[in-house]
Amino acid sequence: MHYYDHALLSAKKFHCNIEDTLRLHKLMDSSKHFFPESQHRLFSHNIWFILVLTELIGDVVLNTKTGNMMSTRDILYEHCREDHNGKVPSLADWLSCIRFEVPDIHRTWFNHPRQSDKILLKKIQKLVKPELYEAATTYDDQTM
């Protein structure tokens, strides 16, 4: 579905003007410019990307028809549901649909940091207090 069609649907569903959500829908479908197949949605039609866009744009956008605010997240979730038969996939959902095999030609760069950066990082890590380094590099749901 074209981003303008999503904006038309949003105008009806959220009782807003088409222009109120057009930018959001353009951003959701922006990966289509670089990969013009339906699989482009892997990059943008997922829970993670919706979180990123919400952080960048803000939690709400103005409904110029009513003067009220609309949830950015709700609009983006609905975009995904429209394209995926009611589903808002996670990245794990998308990746589980892909057979992942790195071709030989890409093995030189795929998951291989530059050697010079690895050496530099080792030097820097020696200067950082171990407890600070551990705290900064430990991921959990509360840090997100």
C-alpha positions as CSV (number, residue, x, y, z in Angstrom):
1,M,0.0,0.0,0.0
2,H,1.2,3.5,-0.8
3,Y,2.0,5.9,2.1
4,Y,-0.7,8.3,0.8
5,D,-3.2,5.5,1.1
6,H,-2.2,4.9,4.7
7,A,-2.7,8.6,5.3
8,L,-6.2,8.4,3.8
9,L,-7.0,5.6,6.1
10,S,-5.6,7.4,9.1
11,A,-7.6,10.5,8.2
12,K,-10.8,8.4,8.5
13,K,-9.7,6.3,11.5
14,F,-8.2,9.1,13.6
15,H,-10.7,11.8,12.4
16,C,-7.8,14.0,11.2
17,N,-6.5,15.7,8.1
18,I,-4.4,13.7,5.6
19,E,-1.4,16.0,6.2
20,D,-1.4,15.3,9.9
21,T,-0.1,11.7,9.4
22,L,1.5,11.9,5.9
23,R,5.0,12.4,7.3
24,L,4.7,9.4,9.6
25,H,3.6,7.1,6.8
26,K,6.3,8.4,4.4
27,L,8.9,7.5,7.1
28,M,7.4,4.1,7.6
29,D,7.6,3.4,3.9
30,S,11.0,5.1,3.3
31,S,12.9,1.8,3.1
32,K,11.0,1.1,-0.1
33,H,13.3,3.7,-1.8
34,F,16.3,1.4,-1.2
35,F,14.7,-2.0,-1.6
36,P,11.6,-1.8,-3.8
37,E,10.2,-5.2,-2.9
38,S,7.7,-6.0,-0.1
39,Q,10.5,-7.2,2.1
40,H,11.5,-3.6,2.6
41,R,9.1,-3.7,5.5
42,L,11.5,-5.8,7.5
43,F,13.4,-2.6,8.2
44,S,10.5,-0.3,9.2
45,H,7.4,-2.3,9.8
46,N,8.2,-3.6,13.3
47,I,7.9,-2.7,16.9
48,W,11.5,-1.6,17.2
49,F,11.3,0.9,14.4
50,I,8.0,2.3,15.8
51,L,9.8,2.9,19.1
52,V,12.7,4.7,17.2
53,L,10.3,6.9,15.3
54,T,8.3,7.7,18.4
55,E,11.5,8.8,20.2
56,L,12.5,11.0,17.2
57,I,9.1,12.5,16.4
58,G,7.6,12.6,19.9
59,D,4.8,10.7,21.6
60,V,2.1,12.7,19.9
61,V,1.3,14.6,16.8
62,L,-1.3,17.4,16.3
63,N,-4.7,16.6,14.8
64,T,-5.3,19.9,12.9
65,K,-8.9,19.0,12.4
66,T,-9.8,18.7,16.1
67,G,-6.9,20.5,17.8
68,N,-6.3,17.4,19.9
69,M,-3.1,15.3,20.0
70,M,-2.9,11.9,18.5
71,S,-0.6,9.1,19.6
72,T,2.3,8.6,17.2
73,R,2.6,5.0,18.3
74,D,-1.1,4.3,17.6
75,I,-0.8,5.7,14.1
76,L,2.4,3.7,13.3
77,Y,1.0,0.5,14.8
78,E,-2.1,0.9,12.6
79,H,0.1,1.4,9.6
80,C,1.7,-2.0,10.3
81,R,-1.7,-3.7,10.9
82,E,-2.9,-2.4,7.6
83,D,0.0,-3.9,5.7
84,H,0.2,-7.2,7.8
85,N,-3.4,-8.4,8.2
86,G,-3.7,-7.0,11.7
87,K,-0.2,-8.0,12.9
88,V,2.5,-5.7,14.2
89,P,5.6,-7.8,13.8
90,S,8.7,-7.7,16.0
91,L,12.2,-7.9,14.5
92,A,12.3,-11.5,15.8
93,D,9.2,-12.2,13.8
94,W,10.8,-10.8,10.6
95,L,14.1,-12.5,11.1
96,S,12.5,-15.9,11.8
97,C,11.1,-15.7,8.2
98,I,14.5,-15.3,6.7
99,R,17.0,-17.9,5.9
100,F,20.2,-16.2,7.1
101,E,23.3,-17.1,5.2
102,V,26.2,-14.8,4.7
103,P,27.6,-15.1,1.1
104,D,31.4,-15.5,0.9
105,I,31.8,-12.1,-0.8
106,H,30.4,-10.4,2.4
107,R,32.2,-12.4,5.0
108,T,35.1,-9.9,5.0
109,W,32.9,-7.1,6.6
110,F,29.9,-8.9,8.1
111,N,30.3,-8.9,11.9
112,H,34.0,-8.1,11.7
113,P,35.0,-4.8,13.4
114,R,38.1,-3.1,12.1
115,Q,41.3,-4.4,13.7
116,S,42.5,-0.9,14.4
117,D,39.3,-0.1,16.3
118,K,39.6,-3.3,18.3
119,I,43.1,-2.4,19.3
120,L,42.2,1.2,20.2
121,L,39.2,0.0,22.2
122,K,41.4,-2.3,24.3
123,K,43.6,0.7,25.2
124,I,40.6,2.8,26.1
125,Q,39.0,0.0,28.2
126,K,42.1,-0.1,30.4
127,L,41.5,3.5,31.3
128,V,37.8,3.1,32.3
129,K,37.0,1.8,35.8
130,P,35.8,-1.8,35.5
131,E,32.5,-1.1,37.4
132,L,31.7,1.8,35.1
133,Y,32.4,-0.2,32.0
134,E,30.3,-3.1,33.2
135,A,27.4,-0.8,34.0
136,A,27.6,1.0,30.7
137,T,27.8,-2.2,28.6
138,T,25.1,-4.2,30.4
139,Y,21.8,-4.2,28.6
140,D,18.5,-4.8,30.2
141,D,14.9,-3.8,29.6
142,Q,15.0,-1.0,32.2
143,T,17.7,0.9,30.2
144,M,15.5,1.1,27.1
